[in-house]
């Protein structure tokens, strides 16, 4: 499946979750519900996937976790914040670089209209 098709399904699934739950819940709730939606769509999803750091040929577990990795292609970083900031964008970009993935979605569920809380980023 092409990356653009995967991201389209992810965004649609996130909108479905937001439409049903609205803003104001815990990030873990949105994560579980979005994972359920994506699996229902037939996608392979890994939740809280460990992201080690390769430093001078040594692989180190520094505690980084990808919220959702979809089809081993798209990183989905979820937030429940007043507004997405450059720090959130930097986090996703770092995850993309460390994992050598090309596309990520930053999704903030704490908005009235989910479209305003979605940012697609590329490495």
C-alpha positions as CSV (number, residue, x, y, z in Angstrom):
1,X,0.0,0.0,0.0
2,X,1.3,3.5,-0.9
3,X,2.2,5.9,1.9
4,X,-0.3,8.5,0.7
5,X,-3.1,5.9,0.9
6,X,-2.0,4.9,4.4
7,X,-2.0,8.5,5.6
8,X,-5.4,9.1,4.1
9,X,-6.8,6.1,6.0
10,X,-5.1,7.2,9.2
11,X,-6.6,10.7,8.9
12,X,-10.0,9.4,8.2
13,X,-9.8,7.0,11.2
14,X,-8.6,9.8,13.4
15,X,-11.6,12.0,12.3
16,X,-13.9,9.1,13.1
17,X,-12.4,8.8,16.6
18,X,-12.7,12.5,17.2
19,X,-16.2,12.6,15.9
20,X,-17.3,9.9,18.4
21,X,-15.3,11.1,21.4
22,X,-14.6,14.8,20.9
23,X,-11.8,16.7,22.7
24,X,-10.8,16.5,26.3
25,X,-9.9,12.9,27.0
26,X,-6.5,11.3,27.8
27,X,-4.0,10.7,25.0
28,X,-4.0,6.9,25.8
29,X,-7.8,6.8,25.1
30,X,-7.3,8.3,21.6
31,X,-4.4,6.0,21.0
32,X,-6.4,2.9,21.8
33,X,-9.4,4.0,19.8
34,X,-7.3,5.0,16.8
35,X,-5.5,1.7,16.9
36,X,-8.8,-0.1,16.9
37,X,-10.0,1.9,13.9
38,X,-6.8,1.3,11.9
39,X,-6.9,-2.5,12.7
40,X,-10.5,-2.6,11.6
41,X,-9.4,-1.1,8.3
42,X,-7.0,-4.0,7.9
43,X,-3.8,-2.1,8.7
44,X,-0.9,-3.5,10.7
45,X,-0.3,-1.2,13.7
46,X,2.4,-1.3,16.4
47,X,1.6,0.6,19.6
48,X,4.3,2.3,21.8
49,X,7.1,0.9,19.6
50,X,10.5,1.3,21.2
51,X,12.8,3.6,19.2
52,X,16.4,3.0,20.1
53,X,19.2,5.5,19.3
54,X,22.2,4.3,17.2
55,X,25.2,6.2,18.6
56,X,28.6,5.4,17.1
57,X,27.6,1.9,16.2
58,X,26.0,1.2,19.5
59,X,22.3,0.7,19.8
60,X,21.0,2.4,23.0
61,X,17.5,2.3,24.5
62,X,16.9,5.8,25.6
63,X,13.2,5.4,26.4
64,X,11.8,6.8,23.2
65,X,8.5,5.3,22.1
66,X,6.5,5.8,18.8
67,X,2.8,6.2,19.7
68,X,1.7,4.3,16.6
69,X,3.7,2.8,13.7
70,X,1.3,2.0,10.8
71,X,2.2,-0.5,8.1
72,X,5.9,-0.1,9.2
73,X,5.8,3.1,7.1
74,X,4.0,6.0,8.9
75,X,4.7,7.3,12.4
76,X,1.7,8.7,14.2
77,X,2.4,10.9,17.2
78,X,-0.6,11.8,19.2
79,X,-1.1,14.8,21.4
80,X,-3.8,16.3,23.7
81,X,-2.6,19.9,24.1
82,X,-3.9,23.4,23.7
83,X,-1.9,23.9,20.5
84,X,0.8,22.1,18.6
85,X,4.2,23.8,18.9
86,X,7.6,23.6,17.3
87,X,8.7,21.2,20.1
88,X,6.0,18.7,19.0
89,X,7.1,19.0,15.4
90,X,10.8,18.6,16.4
91,X,9.9,15.4,18.3
92,X,8.2,13.9,15.3
93,X,11.1,14.9,13.0
94,X,13.5,13.3,15.4
95,X,11.5,10.1,15.4
96,X,11.5,10.1,11.6
97,X,15.2,10.5,11.5
98,X,16.0,7.9,14.2
99,X,13.7,5.4,12.6
100,X,14.6,6.2,9.0
101,X,11.0,6.6,8.1
102,X,9.8,9.2,5.6
103,X,6.3,10.2,6.7
104,X,4.7,11.1,10.0
105,X,1.5,12.5,11.2
106,X,1.2,14.7,14.3
107,X,-2.4,14.6,15.5
108,X,-3.7,16.8,18.3
109,X,-7.1,15.6,19.5
110,X,-7.7,18.6,21.8
111,X,-9.3,20.7,19.1
112,X,-12.9,21.4,18.1
113,X,-12.3,20.5,14.5
114,X,-9.7,17.7,14.1
115,X,-8.6,19.0,10.7
116,X,-7.0,22.0,12.6
117,X,-5.0,19.5,14.7
118,X,-3.3,17.4,12.0
119,X,0.1,18.0,10.6
120,X,1.8,15.8,8.0
121,X,5.6,15.9,8.1
122,X,8.3,14.3,6.0
123,X,11.9,13.4,6.7
